[in-house]
Amino acid sequence: MRSHQSLRALIGCVAVVLAAACTKGEPSKPAGPSGTTAEAPSAPRKDVKIAVVTHGQASDTFWSVVKNGVDNAAKDLGVTVTYNAPQTFDMVAMSRLIDAEVAKKPDGLVVSIPDANALSRSIKAAVEAGIPVISINSGGDVYKQLGVLLHVGQTEYEAGFGGGEKMAAAGVKNALCVNHEVGNGSLDLRCKGFLDAVAKGGGTGKVLAVNAADPTDSKQKVSAAMGEGIDGIMTLGPLGAGPALAALKEGGGLGKVKLGTFDLTPDVLAGIRDGALEFAIDQQQYLQGYLPIVLLTQYKQYGVLPAGGILPTGPGFVTKANAAQVIELSAKGIR
């Protein structure tokens, strides 16, 4: 049932995009309720201004795909969009970026919510100022209590649980969940779901905290943990996958230790294609950038919006079977 609802939601959003984009030539005039000809709605205008603020680190190629979605939506719809993010995982800096955008009074605000406690004041200030807010990527568990209209992303616990089920099915009994952004609530949920599924499958596991800004130290910590009989590793993003893969290569663990990750980059996809990684959990971050711009533009113009809830963009799984197709799209900045 959930998959059917998700499909209908995505089809509806695509229909909105196509309707807004088809502005070349003379627009058709649909019949009104009494058979008269109704005026077609006007095309989106440049004076629609939307601000996007995420926690994405500059070194993380995952977020460059999100920004591609934002930029392409702005171009397709003819609206003005700004995109800002702190240079590192810094919630104080992110809250200041949100405050700065709210002061400009945009027509809509898109935010990620990795730490609700740190960002709640800034997000609530936007809502109280009458600015419609949509959250993306992280925050699916807290967006409602902050007054955010809806969330575009995946349910993180369920995504982690799905990864754990795959690991358990592959025979993993002693698992490691590598967290590269301690303090990010969404990543905590991923680890919890993953470890719960491994435990349900008869295994055990623990969380290993590493620093995304120090890949060498991260690799060393993973290498040290492998001495404890680890037979499966789940990383929560490419910033954790790279050091883990390097540790396996140097320690002779490739082919012996199952490695899975969240999110896609060219390196992750190449690893899946070549058999170094079992799978990646895909949340289609391009849509997380694209869809909120469409939704907020329609909301500004016509006051229409899906009736709340989470608009799911994942989870999906990329394995060796479909890696080649995804690699093609990744080269275009879409996956």
C-alpha positions as CSV (number, residue, x, y, z in Angstrom):
1,M,0.0,0.0,0.0
2,R,2.8,2.4,0.9
3,S,4.6,1.8,-2.3
4,H,1.4,2.6,-4.3
5,Q,0.9,5.8,-2.4
6,S,4.5,6.8,-2.9
7,L,4.2,6.1,-6.7
8,R,1.1,8.2,-6.9
9,A,2.7,11.0,-5.1
10,L,5.8,11.0,-7.3
11,I,3.6,10.8,-10.5
12,G,1.6,13.8,-9.2
13,C,4.8,15.8,-8.7
14,V,6.1,14.9,-12.1
15,A,2.8,16.0,-13.6
16,V,3.1,19.4,-11.8
17,V,6.6,19.8,-13.2
18,L,5.5,19.0,-16.7
19,A,2.6,21.4,-16.5
20,A,4.7,24.2,-15.3
21,A,7.5,23.6,-17.8
22,C,5.2,23.4,-20.9
23,T,5.1,27.2,-21.5
24,K,6.4,27.3,-25.1
25,G,3.9,28.3,-27.8
26,E,0.2,29.2,-27.1
27,P,-1.0,27.4,-24.0
28,S,-4.3,25.5,-24.3
29,K,-7.3,26.7,-22.4
30,P,-9.1,24.0,-20.5
31,A,-12.9,23.9,-20.3
32,G,-14.4,25.5,-17.2
33,P,-17.0,23.7,-15.0
34,S,-19.9,24.9,-17.2
35,G,-18.3,24.2,-20.6
36,T,-16.8,27.7,-20.9
37,T,-13.1,28.2,-21.6
38,A,-11.0,28.8,-18.5
39,E,-7.9,30.9,-18.6
40,A,-4.6,28.9,-18.2
41,P,-2.6,29.8,-15.1
42,S,0.3,32.2,-15.7
43,A,3.9,30.9,-16.0
44,P,6.2,31.0,-12.9
45,R,7.8,34.4,-12.5
46,K,11.3,35.5,-11.7
47,D,10.0,37.3,-8.6
48,V,9.4,34.0,-6.8
49,K,12.4,33.7,-4.5
50,I,13.2,30.5,-2.6
51,A,16.1,29.9,-0.2
52,V,17.8,26.6,0.4
53,V,20.0,25.9,3.5
54,T,21.4,22.5,4.1
55,H,24.1,20.9,6.4
56,G,25.9,19.4,3.4
57,Q,29.7,19.7,3.7
58,A,31.6,21.1,0.7
59,S,33.7,17.9,0.5
60,D,30.7,15.6,0.2
61,T,29.8,15.0,-3.5
62,F,26.4,13.7,-2.3
63,W,25.3,17.3,-1.8
64,S,26.5,18.5,-5.2
65,V,23.7,16.3,-6.7
66,V,21.2,17.9,-4.4
67,K,22.3,21.3,-5.6
68,N,22.0,20.1,-9.2
69,G,18.4,19.3,-8.5
70,V,17.8,22.7,-7.0
71,D,19.5,24.5,-9.9
72,N,17.6,22.5,-12.5
73,A,14.3,23.1,-10.9
74,A,15.0,26.9,-10.7
75,K,15.9,26.9,-14.4
76,D,12.9,24.8,-15.5
77,L,10.4,26.9,-13.5
78,G,12.0,30.3,-14.0
79,V,12.3,31.2,-10.3
80,T,15.2,32.6,-8.2
81,V,16.8,30.2,-5.8
82,T,19.8,30.6,-3.4
83,Y,21.7,27.7,-2.0
84,N,23.8,27.9,1.2
85,A,25.6,25.4,3.4
86,P,28.3,25.6,6.1
87,Q,31.8,24.5,5.1
88,T,31.8,21.8,7.8
89,F,29.2,20.1,9.9
90,D,28.5,23.1,12.1
91,M,25.0,23.7,13.5
92,V,25.8,27.2,14.8
93,A,26.9,28.3,11.3
94,M,23.9,26.6,9.7
95,S,21.4,28.3,12.1
96,R,23.0,31.7,11.2
97,L,22.6,30.9,7.5
98,I,18.9,30.2,8.1
99,D,18.5,33.4,10.1
100,A,20.2,35.4,7.3
101,E,17.8,34.0,4.7
102,V,14.7,34.5,6.8
103,A,15.7,38.2,7.2
104,K,15.4,38.5,3.4
105,K,11.8,37.2,3.6
106,P,11.9,34.6,0.8
107,D,8.7,33.1,-0.6
108,G,9.8,29.7,0.6
109,L,12.6,28.0,2.6
110,V,14.0,24.6,2.2
111,V,16.1,23.2,5.0
112,S,17.7,19.9,6.2
113,I,17.3,19.2,9.9
114,P,20.2,17.1,11.2
115,D,19.9,18.5,14.7
116,A,16.5,19.7,15.7
117,N,17.6,21.1,19.0
118,A,20.2,23.3,17.4
119,L,18.1,24.5,14.5
120,S,14.6,24.7,16.0
121,R,14.8,28.4,17.0
122,S,15.8,29.4,13.5
123,I,13.3,27.2,11.7
124,K,10.4,28.3,14.0
125,A,11.3,31.9,13.4
126,A,10.9,31.3,9.7
127,V,7.5,29.7,10.3
128,E,6.4,32.5,12.6
129,A,7.4,35.0,9.9
130,G,4.9,33.4,7.6
131,I,7.5,31.7,5.4
132,P,6.5,28.3,4.2
133,V,9.2,25.7,5.0
134,I,9.9,22.3,3.5
135,S,12.5,20.0,5.0
136,I,14.7,17.6,3.0
137,N,17.1,14.7,3.6
138,S,17.2,14.8,7.4
139,G,14.4,15.7,9.8
140,G,11.7,13.3,8.8
141,D,11.1,12.4,12.5
142,V,10.9,16.0,13.8
143,Y,9.6,18.3,11.0
144,K,6.0,18.4,12.2
145,Q,6.8,19.7,15.6
146,L,8.8,22.6,14.1
147,G,5.9,23.7,11.9
148,V,7.4,22.5,8.7
149,L,4.8,21.8,5.9
150,L,6.2,18.5,4.7
151,H,9.4,16.5,4.4
152,V,11.1,15.2,1.2
153,G,13.4,12.3,1.8
154,Q,13.4,8.8,3.4
155,T,12.5,7.4,6.8
156,E,16.0,6.8,8.2
157,Y,15.3,4.0,10.7
158,E,13.5,1.9,8.0
159,A,16.3,2.5,5.6
160,G,18.9,1.4,8.1
161,F,16.7,-1.6,8.9
162,G,16.6,-2.6,5.3
163,G,20.4,-2.5,5.1
164,G,20.7,-4.6,8.2
165,E,18.3,-7.2,6.7
166,K,20.5,-7.4,3.6
167,M,23.6,-7.9,5.7
168,A,21.9,-10.5,7.9
169,A,20.8,-12.4,4.7
170,A,24.4,-12.3,3.5
171,G,25.5,-14.1,6.7
172,V,26.8,-11.2,8.7
173,K,27.0,-11.9,12.5
174,N,29.3,-9.3,13.9
175,A,28.6,-5.9,12.4
176,L,30.0,-2.4,12.6
177,C,28.0,0.8,11.9
178,V,30.4,3.6,11.0
179,N,29.0,7.1,12.0
180,H,30.9,9.9,10.3
181,E,28.8,12.8,11.7
182,V,28.2,12.3,15.4
183,G,25.3,14.6,16.4
184,N,23.3,14.1,13.2
185,G,20.1,12.6,14.5
186,S,19.3,11.0,11.1
187,L,22.5,9.1,11.1
188,D,21.8,7.8,14.6
189,L,18.5,6.5,13.3
190,R,20.2,4.7,10.4
191,C,22.6,3.0,12.8
192,K,19.8,2.0,15.2
193,G,17.7,0.5,12.3
194,F,20.7,-1.3,10.9
195,L,21.8,-2.8,14.3
196,D,18.2,-3.8,15.1
197,A,17.9,-5.8,11.9
198,V,21.3,-7.5,12.4
199,A,20.2,-8.4,15.9
200,K,16.9,-9.8,14.6
201,G,18.9,-11.9,12.2
202,G,20.8,-13.5,15.1
203,G,23.9,-11.2,15.0
204,T,25.4,-8.5,17.0
205,G,27.0,-5.1,16.3
206,K,28.1,-1.7,17.5
207,V,28.6,1.9,16.4
208,L,32.0,3.3,15.6
209,A,32.2,7.1,15.6
210,V,34.7,8.6,13.2
211,N,35.5,12.2,12.0
212,A,34.5,12.9,8.5
213,A,37.1,15.7,8.3
214,D,39.9,13.2,9.0
215,P,39.7,10.3,6.6
216,T,43.1,8.9,7.7
217,D,42.1,8.7,11.3
218,S,38.7,7.2,10.2
219,K,40.6,4.5,8.2
220,Q,42.8,3.7,11.2
221,K,39.8,3.3,13.5
222,V,38.0,1.0,11.1
223,S,41.2,-1.1,10.7
224,A,41.5,-1.4,14.5
225,A,37.9,-2.5,14.8
226,M,38.3,-5.2,12.2
227,G,40.6,-7.0,14.7
228,E,37.5,-7.7,16.7
229,G,36.2,-10.3,14.2
230,I,33.9,-7.9,12.3
231,D,32.4,-9.5,9.2
232,G,30.1,-6.7,8.1
233,I,30.4,-2.9,7.9
234,M,27.7,-0.4,7.2
235,T,28.8,3.2,6.6
236,L,26.3,6.0,6.7
237,G,27.6,7.9,3.6
238,P,30.5,8.3,1.2
239,L,32.6,10.1,3.8
240,G,32.6,6.9,5.8
241,A,32.6,4.5,2.9
242,G,35.9,5.8,1.5
243,P,38.0,5.2,4.7
244,A,36.3,1.9,5.3
245,L,37.0,0.6,1.8
246,A,40.7,1.8,2.2
247,A,40.9,-0.1,5.5
248,L,39.6,-3.3,3.9
249,K,42.0,-3.0,1.0
250,E,45.0,-2.5,3.2
251,G,44.0,-5.2,5.7
252,G,43.1,-7.8,3.2
253,G,39.4,-7.7,4.1
254,L,38.0,-7.3,0.6
255,G,35.8,-10.3,-0.2
256,K,35.8,-11.4,3.5
257,V,34.1,-8.5,5.1
258,K,30.7,-7.4,3.7
259,L,30.6,-3.6,3.1
260,G,27.5,-1.6,2.5
261,T,26.8,2.2,2.6
262,F,24.2,4.9,2.3
263,D,24.2,7.2,-0.7
264,L,25.9,7.4,-4.0
265,T,29.1,8.8,-5.4
266,P,31.1,7.8,-8.5
267,D,33.6,6.0,-6.2
268,V,30.8,4.1,-4.4
269,L,29.2,3.1,-7.6
270,A,32.5,1.9,-9.0
271,G,33.0,-0.2,-5.9
272,I,29.7,-1.8,-6.3
273,R,30.3,-2.5,-10.0
274,D,33.7,-4.1,-9.1
275,G,32.4,-6.1,-6.2
276,A,34.1,-4.3,-3.4
277,L,30.8,-3.1,-1.9
278,E,27.7,-5.2,-1.6
279,F,25.2,-2.4,-2.0
280,A,24.4,1.3,-1.5
281,I,21.1,2.6,-0.1
282,D,19.9,5.2,-2.5
283,Q,17.6,8.1,-1.4
284,Q,17.6,9.9,-4.8
285,Q,19.0,13.1,-3.5
286,Y,18.5,14.8,-6.9
287,L,14.7,14.7,-6.2
288,Q,15.4,16.1,-2.7
289,G,16.7,19.2,-4.4
290,Y,14.3,19.4,-7.3
291,L,10.9,18.6,-5.8
292,P,10.8,21.2,-3.0
293,I,11.4,24.0,-5.5
294,V,8.5,22.8,-7.6
295,L,6.2,22.4,-4.5
296,L,7.0,25.9,-3.0
297,T,6.6,27.6,-6.4
298,Q,3.2,26.0,-6.8
299,Y,2.4,27.0,-3.3
300,K,3.4,30.6,-3.8
301,Q,1.5,30.9,-7.1
302,Y,-1.7,28.9,-6.4
303,G,-1.7,28.0,-2.7
304,V,-1.6,24.2,-3.5
305,L,0.5,21.7,-1.7
306,P,0.4,17.9,-0.9
307,A,-1.5,17.3,2.3
308,G,1.5,17.0,4.6
309,G,3.5,14.0,5.5
310,I,6.7,12.6,4.0
311,L,7.2,12.5,0.3
312,P,9.5,9.5,0.0
313,T,12.5,9.5,-2.3
314,G,14.0,6.3,-0.8
315,P,15.2,4.0,0.3
316,G,16.2,2.0,-2.8
317,F,19.1,-0.3,-3.3
318,V,21.9,-0.2,-5.9
319,T,23.7,-3.5,-6.3
320,K,26.0,-4.9,-9.0
321,A,22.9,-5.8,-11.0
322,N,21.9,-2.2,-11.7
323,A,25.1,-0.3,-11.0
324,A,26.0,0.3,-14.6
325,Q,22.7,2.1,-15.3
326,V,23.1,4.3,-12.2
327,I,26.7,5.1,-13.1
328,E,25.4,6.6,-16.4
329,L,23.1,8.9,-14.6
330,S,25.7,9.7,-12.0
331,A,27.9,11.1,-14.7
332,K,25.1,13.5,-15.5
333,G,24.8,14.7,-11.9
334,I,21.4,13.1,-11.4
335,R,22.3,10.0,-9.2
